[in-house]
Amino acid sequence: MSRKDLGPRAIFGVPALVFGLSLCGLIGALLEDGLWDWIGAALLGSSLLALAWAIGARRR
Amino acid sequence: MQTRTIRAWTWVHKWSSLISTIFLLMLCVTGLPLVFTHEIDEVLLHQQWEPARSDGEKLNLDQVLEMALSRHPGDVAVFMSFDEDRPVVNVTSIDPGGPAGAYNFQPIDQTSGEPAPPVAGHPAMEFLLQLHTDMFLGLPGMLFLGLMGLLLVAALVSGVVLYAPFMRRLPFGTVRASKAARTRWLDYHNLLGAVTLAWVLVVGLTGVVNTLATPIIAYWKDTALAELTAAYDIPVAAGERASLDAAVKRAQAALPGMKLQFVAFPGSTYSTDHHYAVFFHGDTPLTTHLTTPALIDARTGELAAVASVPWYVKTLSLSQPLHFGDYGGLPLKILWALLDLATIVILISGLYLWLAKPKKKP
């Protein structure tokens, strides 16, 4: 049984979201101090969160 | 995607990665402790120092300069910088008749004129920084590492293109742990590459820009700053110069609200033969990395110009924090270190995938 190929949105959706969040975090922390240091770190940390989720949920 | 297209991108990904991997690994390994330079130096260097007169009046900059040069007769001043958290002025001078690049660096207590201990990094950290910056090869080493950075960008772009055909039947993040080791590591390689792409791209590109610092500054001096010196003919001799202290005050008046960073003396790298270049920076996370020089005519002490910083110098200034990750406090530094570790895994897994590739039968 062959599986149907995934579309570009399914392939690149999550990586593109993580890319955008990380970039916002990197630039946001540069533009403002204080709270934005934490928001920036949280947004950049989304990449590691996605990694941890994938290893936990998608390991088979 | 056609097979021929995939093959072409695979070729780009393989060779851009293979050529640069060993150098990128060196950069990642040396970069890891460098992220925490400030913290490591604080632990390794227990420097306790107090100014001679913490409440006393400070010496003016002309007095500090005179004291510094009196300790190295024959030297000419090159730079003067200012510590942010202690009343110390750092004077860099050089003997014009001596060997090139043999600078004398003197931190001076501005309350007494006595020498203060230099705020130098730990020798181990200095070694790592030099290795990371130019591999002890100077400008050629920097430019070579810049080239490796460009290969990294090529590897990232080709990796994104190849991600689609590899993942066309696998949901995001799939790791086929029960399959052969090579399949498992291919999945980890793709997953790590996908989630760290933005960070690796930003750190890689800003690293490339940083390797161009010397030519960028040289170009700025030869073009934008040269226009400001067109009206002058003979360089100003040291004895003909106006008061440095007055020059800095004049510059501060022209740029109110900005913080004094350093002064480049006439004839030095960051100035012209005719000006004190007084550099200021802002006090927000963004503007603290953007410097603005005010040029003071060294003969008359008058403000000659507030030089606008061209886009390529601004790009260089902003590339430094985005490469070092030192602008968002400890949380950002910890993330920088974790993402650096993830990049090391990507590099090693890429190498493994190439070595473990099944050999074609003849």
Interface residues (C-beta under 8 A of the other chain):
Chain A: R3 D5 L6 P8 A10 I11 F12 G13 V14 P15 V18 F19 G20 S22 L23 L26 A29 L30 L31 E32 D33 W36 D37 W38 G40 A41 L44 G45 S47 L48 A50 L51 W53 A54 I55 A57 R58 R59 R60
Chain B: Y163 A164 M167 R168 R169 L170 P171 F172 G173 T174 V175 R176 A177 S178 L191 L192 A194 V195 T196 L197 A198 W199 V202 T284 P285 L286 L318 P321 L322 Y327 G328 G329 P331 L332 L335 L338 L339 A342
